């Protein structure tokens, strides 16, 4: 019974900490684009580093 006096406040504190970090990640935009990184892996980019540099210069 005495252990409950320690375990219950610890579990409430842990739940509040987890809730805070979940709220913080939502406010900072962590969940804005869930599919973008998965699609970016599948994009085929065969251009070389030199070609990408030339494309950036032409875009300016």
Chimera marker file (.cmm) of the C-alpha trace (Angstrom):
<marker_set name="trace">
<marker id="1" x="0.000" y="0.000" z="0.000" r="1" g="1" b="0" radius="0.5"/>
<marker id="2" x="2.834" y="2.377" z="0.780" r="1" g="1" b="0" radius="0.5"/>
<marker id="3" x="4.311" y="1.903" z="-2.678" r="1" g="1" b="0" radius="0.5"/>
<marker id="4" x="1.131" y="3.362" z="-4.188" r="1" g="1" b="0" radius="0.5"/>
<marker id="5" x="1.967" y="6.701" z="-2.577" r="1" g="1" b="0" radius="0.5"/>
<marker id="6" x="5.076" y="6.761" z="-4.738" r="1" g="1" b="0" radius="0.5"/>
<marker id="7" x="3.838" y="5.028" z="-7.887" r="1" g="1" b="0" radius="0.5"/>
<marker id="8" x="0.662" y="7.064" z="-8.439" r="1" g="1" b="0" radius="0.5"/>
<marker id="9" x="2.366" y="10.503" z="-8.387" r="1" g="1" b="0" radius="0.5"/>
<marker id="10" x="5.190" y="9.135" z="-10.546" r="1" g="1" b="0" radius="0.5"/>
<marker id="11" x="2.719" y="7.813" z="-13.128" r="1" g="1" b="0" radius="0.5"/>
<marker id="12" x="0.811" y="11.119" z="-13.162" r="1" g="1" b="0" radius="0.5"/>
<marker id="13" x="4.064" y="13.025" z="-13.595" r="1" g="1" b="0" radius="0.5"/>
<marker id="14" x="5.150" y="10.695" z="-16.412" r="1" g="1" b="0" radius="0.5"/>
<marker id="15" x="1.777" y="11.115" z="-18.149" r="1" g="1" b="0" radius="0.5"/>
<marker id="16" x="2.085" y="14.915" z="-17.909" r="1" g="1" b="0" radius="0.5"/>
<marker id="17" x="5.617" y="14.827" z="-19.345" r="1" g="1" b="0" radius="0.5"/>
<marker id="18" x="4.529" y="12.616" z="-22.247" r="1" g="1" b="0" radius="0.5"/>
<marker id="19" x="1.512" y="14.876" z="-22.861" r="1" g="1" b="0" radius="0.5"/>
<marker id="20" x="3.722" y="17.970" z="-22.885" r="1" g="1" b="0" radius="0.5"/>
<marker id="21" x="6.135" y="16.501" z="-25.424" r="1" g="1" b="0" radius="0.5"/>
<marker id="22" x="3.235" y="15.354" z="-27.618" r="1" g="1" b="0" radius="0.5"/>
<marker id="23" x="1.754" y="18.880" z="-27.479" r="1" g="1" b="0" radius="0.5"/>
<marker id="24" x="5.165" y="20.434" z="-28.211" r="1" g="1" b="0" radius="0.5"/>
<marker id="25" x="5.766" y="18.192" z="-31.231" r="1" g="1" b="0" radius="0.5"/>
<marker id="26" x="2.362" y="19.088" z="-32.645" r="1" g="1" b="0" radius="0.5"/>
<marker id="27" x="2.969" y="22.822" z="-32.188" r="1" g="1" b="0" radius="0.5"/>
<marker id="28" x="6.442" y="22.652" z="-33.743" r="1" g="1" b="0" radius="0.5"/>
<marker id="29" x="5.173" y="21.011" z="-36.949" r="1" g="1" b="0" radius="0.5"/>
<marker id="30" x="6.422" y="17.464" z="-36.488" r="1" g="1" b="0" radius="0.5"/>
<marker id="31" x="3.169" y="16.004" z="-37.853" r="1" g="1" b="0" radius="0.5"/>
<marker id="32" x="2.580" y="18.433" z="-40.724" r="1" g="1" b="0" radius="0.5"/>
<marker id="33" x="3.807" y="16.273" z="-43.610" r="1" g="1" b="0" radius="0.5"/>
<marker id="34" x="3.623" y="12.563" z="-42.858" r="1" g="1" b="0" radius="0.5"/>
<marker id="35" x="3.816" y="11.303" z="-46.456" r="1" g="1" b="0" radius="0.5"/>
<marker id="36" x="6.475" y="13.622" z="-47.893" r="1" g="1" b="0" radius="0.5"/>
<marker id="37" x="9.574" y="11.849" z="-46.550" r="1" g="1" b="0" radius="0.5"/>
<marker id="38" x="8.243" y="8.468" z="-47.691" r="1" g="1" b="0" radius="0.5"/>
<marker id="39" x="7.695" y="9.749" z="-51.236" r="1" g="1" b="0" radius="0.5"/>
<marker id="40" x="11.014" y="11.588" z="-51.317" r="1" g="1" b="0" radius="0.5"/>
<marker id="41" x="12.874" y="8.294" z="-50.876" r="1" g="1" b="0" radius="0.5"/>
<marker id="42" x="11.247" y="6.940" z="-54.031" r="1" g="1" b="0" radius="0.5"/>
<marker id="43" x="12.134" y="9.936" z="-56.204" r="1" g="1" b="0" radius="0.5"/>
<marker id="44" x="14.747" y="8.927" z="-58.738" r="1" g="1" b="0" radius="0.5"/>
<marker id="45" x="17.483" y="11.530" z="-59.024" r="1" g="1" b="0" radius="0.5"/>
<marker id="46" x="20.015" y="10.466" z="-61.653" r="1" g="1" b="0" radius="0.5"/>
<marker id="47" x="21.599" y="13.875" z="-62.110" r="1" g="1" b="0" radius="0.5"/>
<marker id="48" x="25.164" y="14.368" z="-60.973" r="1" g="1" b="0" radius="0.5"/>
<marker id="49" x="26.425" y="16.933" z="-58.494" r="1" g="1" b="0" radius="0.5"/>
<marker id="50" x="27.805" y="19.076" z="-61.348" r="1" g="1" b="0" radius="0.5"/>
<marker id="51" x="24.464" y="19.061" z="-63.169" r="1" g="1" b="0" radius="0.5"/>
<marker id="52" x="22.622" y="20.101" z="-60.013" r="1" g="1" b="0" radius="0.5"/>
<marker id="53" x="25.032" y="23.021" z="-59.569" r="1" g="1" b="0" radius="0.5"/>
<marker id="54" x="24.412" y="24.152" z="-63.137" r="1" g="1" b="0" radius="0.5"/>
<marker id="55" x="20.645" y="23.889" z="-62.641" r="1" g="1" b="0" radius="0.5"/>
<marker id="56" x="20.848" y="26.075" z="-59.532" r="1" g="1" b="0" radius="0.5"/>
<marker id="57" x="22.868" y="28.699" z="-61.401" r="1" g="1" b="0" radius="0.5"/>
<marker id="58" x="20.378" y="28.759" z="-64.256" r="1" g="1" b="0" radius="0.5"/>
<marker id="59" x="17.484" y="29.156" z="-61.826" r="1" g="1" b="0" radius="0.5"/>
<marker id="60" x="18.999" y="32.382" z="-60.486" r="1" g="1" b="0" radius="0.5"/>
<link id1="1" id2="2" r="1" g="1" b="0" radius="0.2"/>
<link id1="2" id2="3" r="1" g="1" b="0" radius="0.2"/>
<link id1="3" id2="4" r="1" g="1" b="0" radius="0.2"/>
<link id1="4" id2="5" r="1" g="1" b="0" radius="0.2"/>
<link id1="5" id2="6" r="1" g="1" b="0" radius="0.2"/>
<link id1="6" id2="7" r="1" g="1" b="0" radius="0.2"/>
<link id1="7" id2="8" r="1" g="1" b="0" radius="0.2"/>
<link id1="8" id2="9" r="1" g="1" b="0" radius="0.2"/>
<link id1="9" id2="10" r="1" g="1" b="0" radius="0.2"/>
<link id1="10" id2="11" r="1" g="1" b="0" radius="0.2"/>
<link id1="11" id2="12" r="1" g="1" b="0" radius="0.2"/>
<link id1="12" id2="13" r="1" g="1" b="0" radius="0.2"/>
<link id1="13" id2="14" r="1" g="1" b="0" radius="0.2"/>
<link id1="14" id2="15" r="1" g="1" b="0" radius="0.2"/>
<link id1="15" id2="16" r="1" g="1" b="0" radius="0.2"/>
<link id1="16" id2="17" r="1" g="1" b="0" radius="0.2"/>
<link id1="17" id2="18" r="1" g="1" b="0" radius="0.2"/>
<link id1="18" id2="19" r="1" g="1" b="0" radius="0.2"/>
<link id1="19" id2="20" r="1" g="1" b="0" radius="0.2"/>
<link id1="20" id2="21" r="1" g="1" b="0" radius="0.2"/>
<link id1="21" id2="22" r="1" g="1" b="0" radius="0.2"/>
<link id1="22" id2="23" r="1" g="1" b="0" radius="0.2"/>
<link id1="23" id2="24" r="1" g="1" b="0" radius="0.2"/>
<link id1="24" id2="25" r="1" g="1" b="0" radius="0.2"/>
<link id1="25" id2="26" r="1" g="1" b="0" radius="0.2"/>
<link id1="26" id2="27" r="1" g="1" b="0" radius="0.2"/>
<link id1="27" id2="28" r="1" g="1" b="0" radius="0.2"/>
<link id1="28" id2="29" r="1" g="1" b="0" radius="0.2"/>
<link id1="29" id2="30" r="1" g="1" b="0" radius="0.2"/>
<link id1="30" id2="31" r="1" g="1" b="0" radius="0.2"/>
<link id1="31" id2="32" r="1" g="1" b="0" radius="0.2"/>
<link id1="32" id2="33" r="1" g="1" b="0" radius="0.2"/>
<link id1="33" id2="34" r="1" g="1" b="0" radius="0.2"/>
<link id1="34" id2="35" r="1" g="1" b="0" radius="0.2"/>
<link id1="35" id2="36" r="1" g="1" b="0" radius="0.2"/>
<link id1="36" id2="37" r="1" g="1" b="0" radius="0.2"/>
<link id1="37" id2="38" r="1" g="1" b="0" radius="0.2"/>
<link id1="38" id2="39" r="1" g="1" b="0" radius="0.2"/>
<link id1="39" id2="40" r="1" g="1" b="0" radius="0.2"/>
<link id1="40" id2="41" r="1" g="1" b="0" radius="0.2"/>
<link id1="41" id2="42" r="1" g="1" b="0" radius="0.2"/>
<link id1="42" id2="43" r="1" g="1" b="0" radius="0.2"/>
<link id1="43" id2="44" r="1" g="1" b="0" radius="0.2"/>
<link id1="44" id2="45" r="1" g="1" b="0" radius="0.2"/>
<link id1="45" id2="46" r="1" g="1" b="0" radius="0.2"/>
<link id1="46" id2="47" r="1" g="1" b="0" radius="0.2"/>
<link id1="47" id2="48" r="1" g="1" b="0" radius="0.2"/>
<link id1="48" id2="49" r="1" g="1" b="0" radius="0.2"/>
<link id1="49" id2="50" r="1" g="1" b="0" radius="0.2"/>
<link id1="50" id2="51" r="1" g="1" b="0" radius="0.2"/>
<link id1="51" id2="52" r="1" g="1" b="0" radius="0.2"/>
<link id1="52" id2="53" r="1" g="1" b="0" radius="0.2"/>
<link id1="53" id2="54" r="1" g="1" b="0" radius="0.2"/>
<link id1="54" id2="55" r="1" g="1" b="0" radius="0.2"/>
<link id1="55" id2="56" r="1" g="1" b="0" radius="0.2"/>
<link id1="56" id2="57" r="1" g="1" b="0" radius="0.2"/>
<link id1="57" id2="58" r="1" g="1" b="0" radius="0.2"/>
<link id1="58" id2="59" r="1" g="1" b="0" radius="0.2"/>
<link id1="59" id2="60" r="1" g="1" b="0" radius="0.2"/>
</marker_set>
